[in-house]
Amino acid sequence: MTTDAPRLRTEGLRFLNRRRPVLARLAGWSLLEAAQTFLFGYAVARALDHGFLAGRTAGGLGWLAAAAVAVAAGAYGTGRVFRAVSELVEPLRDGLVRRVVGRALADADHAAVSRLTHQVEIARDTFAGLVMVSRSFVFTAAGALAGLASLAPVLLLVVVPPLVLGLGLFLVTLRPMACRQETFLAADEAVAEALDATAAGLRDITAAGAETRTAAEAETRFAAEFRAARTLARWGVVRVLAVAVGGRLPVILLLVTAPWLLSRGATPGDLVGALTYLMYALLPALQSLMQTLGTAGSRLTVVLRRLTERGRGPTGPEHTAPEGGPLDGVAGAPSGPGADPAHGAGNVMPPATTPQPVRRLRTGVRGGAPVREGAGWGKKPFRPAGPVQPAVELRGVTFAYGPHAEPVFQGLDLVVPAGGHLTVVGPSGIGKSTLAALVAGLLEPAGGEVRLCGEPVRGAVHRRALVPQEAYVFSGALRDNLTYLCPDPPPDPAVLASARAVGAYELLLRLGGLDAAVAPGELSAGERQLIALARAHLAPVPVVLLDEATCHLDPAAEARAERAFAERPDTTLIVVAHRISSARRADRVLVMDGTHAVCGSHDELIRCSALYRDLAGGWSQPAGALGDANGVHAVAGPGLPGDRGHVVAHRPVGQVQAVGDLGDVRPLGGE
């Protein structure tokens, strides 16, 4: 605290020195307030002694009229004072905003939002209040003391000592109050940062079973803020005592010593004028000064120090989370004590787009038998000798985000056999991530049952790995990130094999090997996804859920990662897809449209599902000079499949030539 005080004073003096004309105008207009204070008490005393008590009513009224004129002049001066204060306050605020934004961009300051939206406004408002109150007290006190001296100098003997004592007691509390105020602000920032991290990681806190630990940490921070606030309040009591000594005690002494003052030459009018100075000038000014300078002044000092200090960047483990989403559960769970690798995580919050209202949602698929005879389960046929054993089973599942919300699923029945590869597709916000969270056990259905490997999902969370869209990578060794979900440390060859399988081996080499330190903020979203995919591939779980887990990878890298999981022995794979290629690679595809679901192979759904055809058409992307795996060509030209002579080579006039009239709205050439 003390190390920054000289720098703050230096910067403050420079700031004020550059605005000397503004300070001059401020002082000039403030003189009107001093004149008002002086004339008001003096006029009241003279109106009593030389007017009403002397039998000259007109004279008394004249003195009171002079007091009224003084009040009007003071009000005019106060209005001009506000303009001068604004010329000091707004440049201060602008400078602080520039400094906070600059430091946030340079140092990745995680408290920048609190500083910009809260602390800068504290500095602006308190600085304006300090200027107004301090200036008012100085000029008001000068006018009042000058008035007391002009009425009867003996009055100063009664008023000045308690006033000085109260001010001294007040000054003694300034430094402790500043320390306590800084402690309180630090505790407030800690609470804000903790709540921000907790809100962002609710999904993974639930999945990792860290609710108790998180609640205990939050309670500790709240308790620290409460203790700081209570200590600050105790010093506030001392501040109230200082106001009583400096402002109330002079009034009592003036009344008690009235006979003695009258015997020393003071008149009744002088006593009334002195009371006027005390009650209507000095006491309000002193209360405002102590309240503003004591609370807001120390607060301003602390806030300015925190806003202008250099080199203060985020520190501690709470600043190591990546910029996307904090945690991704089984494929990336919070590290440290209290985290349980047996638990997973996923998206427990509603989708970014509100799910469409659903009336009834059933797949009509039980057991996983192919729709068409001989369709099997794709490139990796699953033909067990005995009955099909389901790896994932949903029985009449109903789920809604709230008791009064339309259900996302109602009566959903779905079976994915062991070793199967299912891709889930549908429009955005239809409930695909919600389905993945239900299968992962992160959401509990309102009705029905979800089972993994024959067990209720809540008792089988150790049997699945969920990798959501925003992959979590924690600070530490790359080896720790990759092996976090393994109960026993796997050998290095197994770790490297998983990295090669999902396409993360080159990234591993580029980072410096398994023992290299990982800085999450220095990795791209795609690199974090590769690490999370390798972590899930290495995890000894039979069910893997990829919820848009490859959205930041290119199509080739995505295909490699999905094939790695599909070819892993004894693995059931469920993919929430964002590319048509993911659906083509799957054994079965589940199409969700918000009212019902259709399950089948890619070819079957192309024939029977209009929604799937629309999705497939919208997702198709050219992937080469001639076309992609789906037969979609980037450039129209003669000789391509489907050409009936109506497509001609490129030329300046045009690319497409119609053979006949299109007015009959019939398909051209039967296409």
Disulfide bonds with the S-S distance in Angstrom:
none
